[in-house]
Amino acid sequence: MDVHDPTTDIAAMRSLFPAVLKAAQTLHQHSPLVEQIRVALLHLTQLPRTDDGTRKELLTTSDDGAGHDVIAESYDPGAPSHNTETSAWNRSGPIP
């Protein structure tokens, strides 16, 4: 998929950035990169959400009460998939 803000990237940044900041604090490092990470963490978007039926449209915070939302793959939930690879898992099921 060619998308912007993939969920995997957002989740990785939300996990990694605080750890990097804590490590920099522990090591008493205050480089420009540390400040860039601190600012980036403040501006990270929330994980995108979509409906659990079609998974084609983004949901807003006003849709929270419906109980039919799931985390979307990206902020482009309707983007066509271009991955045509077939893994061994898909062809034969779990490896015994």
N, C-alpha and C positions, 0 to 999 in steps of 0.2 A: 504494500500500500504506500502511496505517496501522500502523506498527511502531515499536518502540523500538530505539534504538541502531543506526540504519542504517549499513551498512559505509561508505558514502560520507562520512558525518559523522565516524566514527571515524578513517578514513584522513586526512581533511582536518585534523582536530585533531592527529593524530600528525605531520603534515607542518608545519603552520603554527605550532603552539605553540613548538617549539624555535627556529624562525626568529625569532619575536617575542621570545623570551627572549634570544637572541644579539644582536638589534638593541637591546634595552633595555640590555644590558650594554655594548655598544659606545658607546651614547649616554649612559651613566651615569645611566639612569633607573631608579628603584626605587619606582614607584607601587604602590598597593594592587592594581591590576589585574595588574601583573607577578607579584606574590605569588599571586594567585588563579590565574593561568595555570600557575605552577610547581606548585601543589598539584593542579590539575586534571590536569596531565600525569602526575603520579605515580599518579593514580587512574583513568586511562583504561583501559578494558577492552581485551582483545586482540580481534583481528578474529574474528567468529563463523565457525565452520566447520560444514559439513554434508556429507552423503554425496553422491557424484557421481551416484548413481542416482536416488533420489526427490527429493532436495533438500528434504525436509520435516522432518527432525529435526536438532537440534544434536548435534555430536559433542563428546566430552570429550577431555582430554589422553590418556586411556588408549586412545583410538581412533587415535592417531598412527601406530602401526605398520602399520595396514591398507593404507595407500597409496591409499585411495579417498575422500579428503576434498578439498573445494573450499571457497573462501571463500563464505560465505552472504551474501545480500543484507542480512540484519539478524539480530538475535537472535530473530526470529519467522519462521523460514524457511518455515513452512507457511501464513503469512498469505495470504489471497486477494488477487489483484491487482485493483485498481479502475480501472486506467488503460485506457480504451477508445479512446484516440486511435490513429489510424493515420497514420503519417508517410509522406511521399513516398518515403522509402527503402523502407519495408515494401511499398508498393503497386507500385513500379516497379523496384526493385533499385537498384544504384549509378548515380549520375549519370555519364554519359559524359564 
